[in-house]
Amino acid sequence: MRRSLVIVGAGPRGTGLIERIAANAPELYDGHGLDVHLVDPHPPGAGRIWRASQSPLLWMNSHAEDVTMFTDETVDMAGPVNPGPTLHEWAGIDGRTFADRQLQGAYLRWVHERAVAALPDGVTVHHHPLRAVRVSGPREGRQQVWLEGRPHPLLADLVVLALGHLDAELDTEQRDLAEYARTHGLVHLPPDFTADSDLSALAPGEPVLVRGFGLAFVDLMVLLTEGRGGRYDGDTYVPSGREPVLHVGSRRGVPYHSKIGYDWTGDQPPLPRFLGPDRIDALLARTGGFARGEAAVGLSREDVWPLVEKELGFAHYHRLFTVHPERTAMSWADFEESYAVADPAERGALVAAAVPDPGDRLDLARLDRPLEGMRFGSHEELQEGLREYVEADLSRRHDPAHSPDLAVFLGLLSVYGQLVKLGDIGGWWHGFFSYLASGPPGPRLRQLLALSRAGVVRFVGADMEVRAEDGVFRASSPSVPGASVEARALVEARLPEPTVRRALDPLLRELHAEGVAESPDGLLRVDRADGRLLDRSGRPHPRRFALGPHTDGRTAGAFTRPRTGGPAFRQNDATARAALLFLAELAEVAEAAEVVEVAELAEVAEVAEVAEVAELAELAEVAEVAGREKKAVL
């Protein structure tokens, strides 16, 4: 019987797993037949998010040179390195290009086809363009993967969930807002992948409240301006007349920081320095565990955040002291020695003495909440203040004189690669990372400024509050005390939270009902070693794995920058190797059982043959006796 592996989700993570299976199979799976079943209603490789059928106006959020699906020697994994082209090398475009998502989808389809072609003989991939709705089966036996609209399941020796971004049912607040909108004839668009949202109800010229200032907002901004026929003439936006007026705010009240617009030069900071594998192992080894912090607050201020803060500070000051020593007041050797042993209060005094210009000091709290304590006399003052903020951010993020910012970016990548080993670390960290390190391309923020000057986008402020009252939606912010904006439409510009209990995906709902473990943030808990699903007692399931943003092993972004040690590559490799070893062992057991069965059958045949010979001898003897008796009678 051929072995069978079912991968639910044929997007980038499913493709990455197939690539690692192809790379590791020659060592771990010696040619036994294997069927790999890909289950996804969308085409393999691109999946839902990167599918061809979306607006060409939507861009990737990374430079084309920073996107790869292939491993290199910086990845800490047991399997072999399998190099391949980055997006810009494959597409033959400038590395600093922000490619559109359709081009990225084509790259992903090519990577998928290459990975499938690299599989050994006897390993066959089957794509099922359907949704998986349930996984059943005993822990120690074959699994059944039930597909929508099919009466019989796929039989699987192993199942890997690589589901990507998922839709979710509305939480209490969103349900109340949706019901209010229905009752009063308003428009309410809940959290969603913006390319899938029906924006037709947002009428030209009408005010729309938008809650969320991240990447989902950027997509919304594009689709409601250029997507409706507007255009840019230099730094000026020329409207089509079909645009609504977007009143946007959020907790921070500002857009994510611009992508950095210059290249790294010189030596990189030696990372990790204060938050490396030894510290992670020490935290995991603690008898009583370690404080994780609350999702709404952030990383534990007791155990984890001090290490993160110290690591990011080290990256920042290493760059400042080694590249811009004229802006410091002591040698790097003296600073580093004191920094390494200083507690947080002592570090503050050390930095104040060693870095004269406050603008050269790393202030993570100020970066996180730039409008904290700021008040504006009117909405018009706020518009001008926010435009100045965005212009300053663009200028700084494109000026190599501020290259310590890029060092902090490298520090964030290093920190994320370590923190993912701790399991669930809360949604706050993921949001903080995205805000600092995964913001929009610079050109998008220049477009935002043009839209603000044209009056198509208006800023609401920090800690935006939305109230449903007097038959409308009303938004306010302490940034402009006493002022508010009202509208008949509200858009929640963010992705749904990937929680197990609120996922609309029926497969995850079934797993939750079965007793799969979930993190405090509601993510699937997985074994850090190989991605096996954990139950609520902490036992790993021998035949079920999960990879991706719906797990507590989620990584920093959808794709990995070359030569950054990609945690996602490490996870894919570990899962692929665990799956191949398990399948090879099943094949060996089956082969051994077949040999035993053949031997047993041979033994049965031999016994039967002996019995048959004996029976013939007895018959011959009876015949001989009967013949003698017959002669005697005659």
Secondary structure as GFF3:
##gff-version 3
##sequence-region A 1 634
A	DSSP	beta_strand	3	8	.	.	.	ID=ss1
A	DSSP	alpha_helix	12	28	.	.	.	ID=ss2
A	DSSP	beta_strand	34	39	.	.	.	ID=ss3
A	DSSP	three_ten_helix	64	66	.	.	.	ID=ss4
A	DSSP	alpha_helix	87	91	.	.	.	ID=ss5
A	DSSP	alpha_helix	101	117	.	.	.	ID=ss6
A	DSSP	beta_strand	123	128	.	.	.	ID=ss7
A	DSSP	beta_strand	132	136	.	.	.	ID=ss8
A	DSSP	beta_strand	143	147	.	.	.	ID=ss9
A	DSSP	beta_strand	154	156	.	.	.	ID=ss10
A	DSSP	beta_strand	158	161	.	.	.	ID=ss11
A	DSSP	alpha_helix	172	184	.	.	.	ID=ss12
A	DSSP	beta_strand	187	189	.	.	.	ID=ss13
A	DSSP	three_ten_helix	194	196	.	.	.	ID=ss14
A	DSSP	beta_strand	207	211	.	.	.	ID=ss15
A	DSSP	alpha_helix	215	224	.	.	.	ID=ss16
A	DSSP	three_ten_helix	226	228	.	.	.	ID=ss17
A	DSSP	beta_strand	231	233	.	.	.	ID=ss18
A	DSSP	beta_strand	236	238	.	.	.	ID=ss19
A	DSSP	beta_strand	245	249	.	.	.	ID=ss20
A	DSSP	alpha_helix	277	285	.	.	.	ID=ss21
A	DSSP	alpha_helix	305	323	.	.	.	ID=ss22
A	DSSP	three_ten_helix	325	327	.	.	.	ID=ss23
A	DSSP	alpha_helix	332	341	.	.	.	ID=ss24
A	DSSP	alpha_helix	344	354	.	.	.	ID=ss25
A	DSSP	three_ten_helix	358	360	.	.	.	ID=ss26
A	DSSP	alpha_helix	364	368	.	.	.	ID=ss27
A	DSSP	alpha_helix	379	397	.	.	.	ID=ss28
A	DSSP	three_ten_helix	400	402	.	.	.	ID=ss29
A	DSSP	alpha_helix	404	419	.	.	.	ID=ss30
A	DSSP	three_ten_helix	420	422	.	.	.	ID=ss31
A	DSSP	alpha_helix	427	437	.	.	.	ID=ss32
A	DSSP	alpha_helix	442	453	.	.	.	ID=ss33
A	DSSP	beta_strand	457	461	.	.	.	ID=ss34
A	DSSP	beta_strand	465	469	.	.	.	ID=ss35
A	DSSP	beta_strand	472	476	.	.	.	ID=ss36
A	DSSP	beta_strand	484	487	.	.	.	ID=ss37
A	DSSP	beta_strand	489	492	.	.	.	ID=ss38
A	DSSP	alpha_helix	506	514	.	.	.	ID=ss39
A	DSSP	beta_strand	532	534	.	.	.	ID=ss40
A	DSSP	beta_strand	540	546	.	.	.	ID=ss41
A	DSSP	alpha_helix	567	633	.	.	.	ID=ss42
###
